[in-house]
Amino acid sequence: MSPTTSPSDPIVPDETPSPTKTRSNSFFRQKRTPLPRDDARRQGDISQLAFLTMGGRDPAIAFLNTENAELGGRPLAVATASDTGYEQVATAIRAWTRDPGFE
């Protein structure tokens, strides 16, 4: 007991916050380079074309992310990689017809 406290004084815990270790999220973040500007433009353009032509998000995503033997890979990756690939995928999207059982 210190000389300034009496036995009837309530015990008050030390309220100074304990030092906390700040954790950076760099462990969880993968270090990637951003998509080059031309690739990002082609990716956005082909996604928009698919969305508008195919009648919505679900059929567009299904088409863009499914392997396509005629195009030589996933249409989104093919279209993003080059201008020639973009034109091939754009032609395939424009030629696409809706599956009547899909609706």
GUBA-859287 format. One line per 10 residues: number of its first residue (from 1); for each residue x, z, y of N, C-alpha, C, CB. Coordinates in steps of 0.05 Angstrom, whole numbers. Glycine has a CB too. Example, Ala and Ser with C-alpha at 12.3 -4.5 7.8 and 13.67 -1.06 7.14 Angstrom:
% GUBA-859287
1> 264/156/-114/246/156/-90/264/156/-66/226/181/-89 ~ 257/142/-45/273/143/-21/258/157/1/282/114/-12 $
% end
This chain:
% GUBA-859287
1> 17/0/-23/0/0/0/18/0/25/-19/24/0 ~ 11/-16/45/27/-17/69/17/5/88/26/-45/82 ~ 33/13/107/25/34/125/2/26/143/49/41/142 ~ -4/0/146/-26/-8/164/-52/-10/150/-19/-35/177 ~ -53/-8/124/-79/-10/110/-86/17/98/-77/-31/88 ~ -111/21/95/-120/46/83/-133/39/56/-139/62/101 ~ -137/58/38/-149/52/12/-177/41/15/-149/77/-5 ~ -191/46/37/-218/36/39/-220/8/50/-234/55/58 ~ -197/-4/59/-197/-31/69/-201/-51/46/-171/-38/84 ~ -218/-71/50/-222/-91/28/-196/-107/24/-246/-109/34 $
11> -193/-116/0/-169/-133/-6/-177/-162/1/-161/-130/-36 ~ -162/-174/18/-166/-201/26/-144/-218/14/-168/-204/57 ~ -152/-238/-1/-131/-256/-12/-117/-272/10/-143/-275/-33 ~ -93/-279/4/-77/-296/22/-92/-323/25/-48/-299/12 ~ -99/-330/50/-114/-355/54/-97/-378/62/-135/-350/75 ~ -71/-376/60/-55/-399/67/-57/-418/43/-25/-390/72 ~ -62/-443/49/-65/-462/28/-38/-466/13/-75/-489/38 ~ -41/-469/-13/-16/-474/-28/-8/-503/-24/-21/-468/-58 ~ 17/-508/-23/26/-535/-19/17/-553/-42/57/-537/-15 ~ 5/-575/-36/-4/-593/-57/14/-617/-57/-34/-601/-54 $
21> 19/-626/-80/36/-650/-83/18/-674/-79/50/-651/-111 ~ 25/-691/-60/9/-715/-55/18/-736/-75/12/-725/-26 ~ -2/-748/-88/4/-767/-108/-2/-795/-97/-13/-762/-134 ~ 18/-812/-99/13/-839/-91/0/-854/-114/40/-853/-81 ~ -14/-875/-107/-27/-891/-127/-10/-914/-136/-54/-901/-118 ~ 15/-914/-128/33/-937/-134/36/-940/-165/60/-933/-121 ~ 33/-918/-179/35/-920/-208/13/-937/-219/34/-892/-221 ~ -11/-935/-208/-34/-950/-218/-36/-978/-207/-59/-935/-212 ~ -24/-983/-184/-26/-1009/-172/-4/-1028/-184/-22/-1007/-141 ~ -13/-1051/-192/6/-1070/-202/17/-1086/-179/-8/-1089/-223 $
31> 42/-1090/-180/55/-1105/-158/52/-1135/-164/85/-1097/-155 ~ 34/-1147/-149/29/-1176/-152/32/-1190/-125/1/-1181/-163 ~ 39/-1215/-127/40/-1230/-102/12/-1241/-98/62/-1253/-104 ~ 3/-1244/-73/-24/-1254/-69/-25/-1283/-77/-31/-1251/-39 ~ -50/-1292/-82/-55/-1320/-89/-47/-1338/-65/-85/-1324/-97 ~ -32/-1359/-70/-25/-1377/-48/-50/-1388/-34/-7/-1400/-58 ~ -48/-1393/-9/-71/-1402/7/-86/-1426/-4/-62/-1408/36 ~ -72/-1446/-13/-85/-1470/-24/-100/-1463/-50/-64/-1492/-29 ~ -87/-1447/-67/-100/-1439/-92/-126/-1423/-86/-81/-1422/-109 ~ -124/-1405/-67/-147/-1389/-60/-170/-1406/-49/-140/-1367/-39 $
41> -163/-1426/-33/-183/-1444/-22/-197/-1460/-44/-170/-1464/-1 ~ -181/-1471/-63/-192/-1486/-85/-210/-1468/-102/-170/-1498/-102 ~ -201/-1443/-107/-217/-1425/-123/-244/-1418/-110/-201/-1398/-128 ~ -243/-1413/-84/-268/-1408/-70/-286/-1432/-69/-262/-1399/-42 ~ -275/-1456/-64/-291/-1480/-62/-304/-1487/-89/-274/-1503/-53 ~ -289/-1484/-111/-300/-1492/-137/-321/-1471/-145/-278/-1493/-159 ~ -317/-1446/-138/-337/-1425/-144/-363/-1431/-129/-326/-1397/-137 ~ -361/-1438/-104/-385/-1444/-88/-399/-1468/-98/-377/-1448/-58 ~ -384/-1489/-105/-396/-1513/-116/-411/-1507/-142/-375/-1535/-121 ~ -399/-1492/-159/-412/-1485/-185/-437/-1468/-180/-393/-1469/-203 $
51> -435/-1449/-162/-458/-1432/-156/-482/-1449/-145/-450/-1411/-135 ~ -477/-1466/-127/-498/-1482/-114/-509/-1503/-133/-488/-1495/-89 ~ -491/-1516/-149/-500/-1537/-167/-513/-1527/-192/-476/-1554/-174 ~ -504/-1505/-203/-513/-1496/-228/-537/-1476/-226/-491/-1482/-243 ~ -545/-1471/-202/-569/-1455/-199/-566/-1425/-199/-588/-1462/-220 ~ -542/-1415/-192/-539/-1387/-190/-513/-1376/-201/-562/-1373/-203 ~ -511/-1350/-199/-486/-1336/-206/-480/-1337/-235/-488/-1308/-196 ~ -499/-1330/-252/-494/-1327/-281/-485/-1353/-294/-519/-1317/-294 ~ -499/-1375/-290/-490/-1400/-303/-463/-1409/-291/-510/-1422/-299 ~ -458/-1405/-265/-433/-1413/-253/-410/-1397/-265/-434/-1409/-223 $
61> -413/-1370/-267/-392/-1354/-278/-387/-1360/-307/-399/-1324/-275 ~ -408/-1365/-322/-405/-1372/-350/-389/-1397/-353/-433/-1374/-364 ~ -396/-1417/-337/-381/-1443/-339/-352/-1440/-331/-395/-1464/-322 ~ -347/-1427/-308/-320/-1425/-297/-301/-1408/-314/-321/-1413/-270 ~ -312/-1389/-329/-295/-1371/-345/-293/-1377/-375/-304/-1343/-341 ~ -307/-1398/-384/-307/-1405/-412/-287/-1428/-417/-336/-1412/-422 ~ -271/-1425/-438/-252/-1446/-445/-267/-1472/-448/-237/-1439/-471 ~ -256/-1494/-438/-268/-1520/-439/-246/-1539/-449/-279/-1529/-411 ~ -250/-1550/-474/-230/-1567/-486/-226/-1593/-470/-238/-1574/-515 ~ -248/-1604/-459/-246/-1629/-443/-229/-1625/-418/-274/-1638/-436 $
71> -230/-1602/-406/-215/-1597/-382/-187/-1585/-388/-230/-1577/-364 ~ -183/-1576/-412/-157/-1565/-420/-153/-1536/-412/-136/-1582/-407 ~ -174/-1521/-411/-172/-1492/-405/-197/-1482/-392/-148/-1487/-388 ~ -194/-1458/-380/-217/-1447/-365/-220/-1463/-339/-212/-1416/-359 ~ -244/-1473/-333/-247/-1489/-309/-237/-1476/-283/-276/-1496/-306 ~ -241/-1450/-281/-232/-1436/-256/-201/-1438/-254/-240/-1407/-256 ~ -187/-1434/-276/-158/-1436/-275/-148/-1464/-270/-146/-1425/-301 ~ -162/-1484/-283/-154/-1512/-279/-159/-1520/-250/-171/-1530/-298 ~ -181/-1513/-239/-188/-1521/-211/-169/-1507/-191/-217/-1514/-205 ~ -161/-1483/-197/-144/-1468/-178/-116/-1478/-178/-144/-1438/-186 $
81> -107/-1489/-201/-79/-1496/-204/-70/-1520/-187/-73/-1502/-233 ~ -87/-1540/-184/-79/-1564/-169/-103/-1579/-158/-63/-1583/-188 ~ -98/-1598/-140/-119/-1614/-128/-131/-1632/-150/-108/-1631/-105 ~ -114/-1643/-168/-124/-1659/-190/-143/-1644/-208/-101/-1671/-206 ~ -134/-1619/-215/-151/-1602/-231/-177/-1596/-218/-136/-1576/-238 ~ -176/-1591/-192/-200/-1585/-176/-220/-1609/-179/-194/-1580/-146 ~ -210/-1633/-175/-227/-1657/-177/-239/-1660/-204/-211/-1682/-169 ~ -223/-1654/-225/-234/-1656/-253/-257/-1637/-257/-211/-1651/-273 ~ -253/-1612/-248/-274/-1592/-252/-298/-1598/-234/-262/-1563/-246 ~ -293/-1607/-210/-316/-1613/-192/-332/-1636/-204/-305/-1622/-164 $
91> -320/-1656/-216/-334/-1678/-229/-351/-1667/-253/-314/-1699/-239 ~ -339/-1649/-268/-354/-1637/-291/-378/-1621/-281/-335/-1619/-308 ~ -374/-1606/-259/-397/-1590/-249/-419/-1609/-239/-387/-1572/-226 ~ -412/-1630/-225/-432/-1648/-215/-447/-1663/-237/-419/-1669/-196 ~ -433/-1667/-260/-446/-1680/-283/-462/-1660/-300/-425/-1694/-300 ~ -459/-1635/-295/-472/-1614/-311/-503/-1616/-308/-463/-1586/-302 ~ -516/-1612/-331/-546/-1611/-331/-554/-1584/-342/-559/-1634/-347 ~ -575/-1573/-330/-584/-1546/-338/-595/-1547/-366/-605/-1535/-318 ~ -588/-1527/-382/-599/-1524/-409/-628/-1513/-406/-581/-1504/-426 ~ -648/-1527/-416/-675/-1518/-411/-681/-1491/-424/-695/-1538/-423 $
101> -666/-1483/-443/-670/-1456/-455/-656/-1434/-441/-661/-1457/-484 ~ -640/-1441/-420/-625/-1420/-406/-642/-1404/-388/-603/-1434/-390 ~ -662/-1416/-375/-678/-1402/-356/-692/-1380/-370/-698/-1420/-342 $
% end
